[in-house]
Amino acid sequence: MTFDLHIGIDYSGRETPTSRTPALQVYAAFDTEEPRRIQSPASTEKTYKNWCRKEIAEWLIEQANKNITFFAGIDHGFSFPLNYFQRYKLTSWPEFLDDFCEHWPTDAEHTYVDFIRDRAEGPPDRTGSNKDFRLTEKWTSSAKSVFQFDVQGSVAKSTHAGLPWLRRIRNEVGDKVHVWPFDGWDVPDGKSVIAEIYPSIFRKRYPKEDRKPDQQDAYCVSRWLTEMGERGFLERYFDPPLTDDERKVADLEGWILGIM
C-alpha cells in the first residue's frame, strides 16, 4: 500500500476556527522525500501567515479531490470513551459526530471552545469526566483524557475544536477518504486516509534541528508515515492486537495509529 503524500498535522483548539495560530502546523512529504513545511493558502512569497482550522479542513478536502492519495495523521481525539456513547444512547461513530456537532458547534464563526464550555445558559449537556479514558489511551503511558481541559499537554480543546471539521470533510468528500478505523480497520487500495495520531510516540526519533515544538510534532508524524510506507509496514498498524471485544469498543472509540 502506497500513498503519494504523507501529511502530519499538529492541531490546536485555540480561539476561533478562522484564528491563525503558530500552534497549527502542517508538514508533508511527497513520495519518499523529506517532509517539508506546508504554508497556509493565505501566505504569499512576501508574507507568511499561520494556518487556521477552517483552512486545514479545506486544504484536506482539496487534496481529496485531486488525482492523488494521501495519508494524514492529525493529533486530536477522533471520538470519546465508550461510556459516553452508552450515556447518550449513541450507537455509531457517524451518529456521535452528528450529535456532538449539535451540542458543540465549535466550527461556527467567531466561536471559541471555551465560549461553549462557559456559556451563560450553562455548559452543554454532552460531556464527560477527566477520569474517562478510551481503550487506546489506556494503552499509552501518557495520553490524556479527551475531557481533561486546561492542563499542559491537554488534547481536550483540540479534540472539541477538531471533531466538527472531521464531519465536514466526510460530508464534503464522501468515500474518497477513509477515516481509520471508523470506516473499517482495513484500508482499501487507492483510498486516502485520515487517522488519529500521537506525536509523542515518534517525537524523539528524529533530530529537532531548528524546528519549534509544534513544527517538530507535525514533521515527525509526516516522516514516520513516510518511512513506514517506504518500508511496507504501514498496514501492520491497521491491525493492532485487540480481542474481538476490544475491537468492538474501538469501533466506537477509535484508535491512535501506532499504538500496538
C-alpha positions, 0 to 999 in steps of 0.5 A: 500500500502506497500513498503519494503524500504523507501529511502530519498535522499538529492541531490546536483548539485555540480561539476561533476556527478562522484564528491563525495560530503558530500552534497549527502546523502542517508538514508533508512529504511527497513520495519518499522525500523529506517532509517539508513545511506546508504554508497556509493558502493565505501566505504569499512569497512576501508574507507568511501567515499561520494556518487556521482550522477552517483552512486545514479542513479545506486544504484536506478536502482539496487534496481529496479531490485531486488525482492523488492519495494521501495519508494524514495523521492529525493529533486530536481525539477522533471520538470519546470513551465508550461510556459516553456513547452508552450515556447518550444512547449513541450507537455509531461513530457517524451518529456521535459526530452528528450529535456532538456537532449539535451540542458543540458547534465549535466550527461556527464563526467567531466561536471559541471552545471555551465560549461553549464550555462557559456559556451563560445558559450553562455548559452543554449537556454532552460531556464527560469526566477527566477520569474517562479514558478510551481503550487506546489511551489506556494503552499509552503511558501518557495520553490524556483524557479527551475531557481533561481541559486546561492542563499542559499537554491537554488534547481536550480543546483540540479534540472539541475544536477538531471533531466538527471539521472531521464531519465536514470533510466526510460530508464534503468528500464522501468515500474518497477518504477513509477515516481509520478505523471508523470506516473499517480497520482495513484500508482499501487500495487507492483510498486516502486516509485520515487517522488519529495520531500521537506525536509523542510516540515518534517525537524523539526519533528524529533530530529537532534541528531548528524546528519549534515544538509544534513544527517538530510534532507535525514533521515527525508524524509526516516522516514516520508515515513516510518511512513506514510506507517506504518500508511496507509496514504501514498496514501492520498498524491497521491491525493492532492486537485487540480481542474481538471485544476490544475491537468492538469498543474501538469501533466506537472509540477509535484508535491512535495509529501506532499504538500496538 
